[in-house]
Amino acid sequence: MIQKGFLTKVTKRDLKDTRYVSIASQSMLYLGIVILISALIYMISNFAKADSIISIWLPFMITGVFLVFMSQMIRWKYIRLER
């Protein structure tokens, strides 16, 4: 019965939820990476006045790291729940 697929618990709804979680996780990851890279480029381009722009730069870095971290946590938790 298991070989024919009658006793599996995977439904079409579960596959749809997995797709939405994957899309959300990927978009958070890419957005976080873009924010991190743009913040680093901004800091490198304005390196001469780094002391005055640290208050602008730090929230962007924290936001980028948070988005990357949360995307990995979502993926890790959801994959863990599927097993």
VEXVEXLO-979799 format. One record per residue (C-alpha): residue number from 0; residue in three letters; chain; z, y, x. Coordinates in pm, 1 decimal. Layout:
% residues N
pt num NUM	residu ALA	chaine A	w Z	v Y	u X
...
END
This chain:
% residues 83
pt num 0	residu MET	chaine A	w 0.0	v 0.0	u 0.0
pt num 1	residu ILE	chaine A	w 78.3	v 242.1	u 279.7
pt num 2	residu GLN	chaine A	w -255.7	v 170.9	u 446.5
pt num 3	residu LYS	chaine A	w -444.9	v 261.8	u 129.3
pt num 4	residu GLY	chaine A	w -250.9	v 588.3	u 92.9
pt num 5	residu PHE	chaine A	w -58.1	v 515.0	u -226.1
pt num 6	residu LEU	chaine A	w 288.0	v 556.0	u -78.5
pt num 7	residu THR	chaine A	w 236.0	v 864.7	u 132.3
pt num 8	residu LYS	chaine A	w 418.7	v 1182.1	u 33.7
pt num 9	residu VAL	chaine A	w 147.8	v 1424.1	u 144.8
pt num 10	residu THR	chaine A	w -4.3	v 1608.3	u -147.2
pt num 11	residu LYS	chaine A	w -267.6	v 1878.2	u -169.5
pt num 12	residu ARG	chaine A	w 4.2	v 2135.5	u -233.9
pt num 13	residu ASP	chaine A	w 182.0	v 2041.2	u 89.3
pt num 14	residu LEU	chaine A	w -140.5	v 2086.0	u 284.5
pt num 15	residu LYS	chaine A	w -191.9	v 2427.3	u 123.4
pt num 16	residu ASP	chaine A	w 161.4	v 2535.8	u 218.3
pt num 17	residu THR	chaine A	w 104.3	v 2418.8	u 573.5
pt num 18	residu ARG	chaine A	w -210.9	v 2628.8	u 592.3
pt num 19	residu TYR	chaine A	w -30.9	v 2941.7	u 469.1
pt num 20	residu VAL	chaine A	w 255.6	v 2894.9	u 712.5
pt num 21	residu SER	chaine A	w 11.2	v 2839.3	u 996.5
pt num 22	residu ILE	chaine A	w -183.1	v 3155.3	u 909.5
pt num 23	residu ALA	chaine A	w 136.2	v 3361.4	u 883.3
pt num 24	residu SER	chaine A	w 268.9	v 3225.6	u 1210.8
pt num 25	residu GLN	chaine A	w -59.4	v 3287.5	u 1394.2
pt num 26	residu SER	chaine A	w -91.9	v 3641.8	u 1260.3
pt num 27	residu MET	chaine A	w 264.9	v 3725.0	u 1365.8
pt num 28	residu LEU	chaine A	w 198.1	v 3579.2	u 1709.3
pt num 29	residu TYR	chaine A	w -122.7	v 3776.1	u 1762.8
pt num 30	residu LEU	chaine A	w 29.5	v 4098.1	u 1629.6
pt num 31	residu GLY	chaine A	w 329.0	v 4056.7	u 1861.5
pt num 32	residu ILE	chaine A	w 106.5	v 3993.5	u 2161.8
pt num 33	residu VAL	chaine A	w -109.0	v 4297.9	u 2082.1
pt num 34	residu ILE	chaine A	w 202.1	v 4515.8	u 2050.3
pt num 35	residu LEU	chaine A	w 343.6	v 4385.4	u 2379.2
pt num 36	residu ILE	chaine A	w 19.8	v 4434.6	u 2569.5
pt num 37	residu SER	chaine A	w -38.9	v 4782.9	u 2428.8
pt num 38	residu ALA	chaine A	w 319.8	v 4884.0	u 2509.3
pt num 39	residu LEU	chaine A	w 281.2	v 4759.7	u 2867.0
pt num 40	residu ILE	chaine A	w -49.6	v 4942.8	u 2907.4
pt num 41	residu TYR	chaine A	w 110.1	v 5259.4	u 2769.4
pt num 42	residu MET	chaine A	w 399.4	v 5233.1	u 3014.5
pt num 43	residu ILE	chaine A	w 169.0	v 5167.5	u 3310.4
pt num 44	residu SER	chaine A	w -58.6	v 5456.1	u 3220.2
pt num 45	residu ASN	chaine A	w 237.4	v 5694.9	u 3187.2
pt num 46	residu PHE	chaine A	w 436.2	v 5558.6	u 3480.0
pt num 47	residu ALA	chaine A	w 498.7	v 5904.3	u 3625.1
pt num 48	residu LYS	chaine A	w 711.0	v 6005.5	u 3327.5
pt num 49	residu ALA	chaine A	w 862.4	v 5666.0	u 3253.2
pt num 50	residu ASP	chaine A	w 1212.7	v 5808.9	u 3209.2
pt num 51	residu SER	chaine A	w 1108.5	v 6032.4	u 2923.1
pt num 52	residu ILE	chaine A	w 905.2	v 5773.4	u 2730.7
pt num 53	residu ILE	chaine A	w 1149.3	v 5482.7	u 2749.1
pt num 54	residu SER	chaine A	w 1287.3	v 5577.2	u 2406.5
pt num 55	residu ILE	chaine A	w 936.4	v 5537.3	u 2261.8
pt num 56	residu TRP	chaine A	w 848.3	v 5228.3	u 2461.7
pt num 57	residu LEU	chaine A	w 1161.2	v 5018.0	u 2405.8
pt num 58	residu PRO	chaine A	w 1133.1	v 4975.8	u 2024.6
pt num 59	residu PHE	chaine A	w 773.5	v 4858.2	u 2063.0
pt num 60	residu MET	chaine A	w 875.1	v 4601.1	u 2322.0
pt num 61	residu ILE	chaine A	w 1161.4	v 4476.1	u 2105.2
pt num 62	residu THR	chaine A	w 930.9	v 4452.7	u 1802.1
pt num 63	residu GLY	chaine A	w 666.8	v 4260.6	u 1998.1
pt num 64	residu VAL	chaine A	w 917.1	v 4012.6	u 2138.6
pt num 65	residu PHE	chaine A	w 1073.9	v 3970.4	u 1793.5
pt num 66	residu LEU	chaine A	w 736.2	v 3896.1	u 1630.5
pt num 67	residu VAL	chaine A	w 641.6	v 3641.1	u 1895.9
pt num 68	residu PHE	chaine A	w 985.2	v 3477.4	u 1872.6
pt num 69	residu MET	chaine A	w 979.4	v 3461.7	u 1491.7
pt num 70	residu SER	chaine A	w 629.2	v 3315.2	u 1485.1
pt num 71	residu GLN	chaine A	w 743.6	v 3035.6	u 1715.6
pt num 72	residu MET	chaine A	w 1059.2	v 2979.6	u 1508.7
pt num 73	residu ILE	chaine A	w 857.8	v 2955.7	u 1185.3
pt num 74	residu ARG	chaine A	w 619.4	v 2707.5	u 1339.7
pt num 75	residu TRP	chaine A	w 902.5	v 2504.7	u 1492.9
pt num 76	residu LYS	chaine A	w 1108.9	v 2492.9	u 1172.8
pt num 77	residu TYR	chaine A	w 816.8	v 2409.0	u 946.7
pt num 78	residu ILE	chaine A	w 684.3	v 2135.0	u 1174.4
pt num 79	residu ARG	chaine A	w 1035.8	v 1996.8	u 1198.5
pt num 80	residu LEU	chaine A	w 1066.9	v 1987.4	u 817.4
pt num 81	residu GLU	chaine A	w 735.6	v 1803.1	u 782.0
pt num 82	residu ARG	chaine A	w 853.4	v 1509.2	u 990.9
END
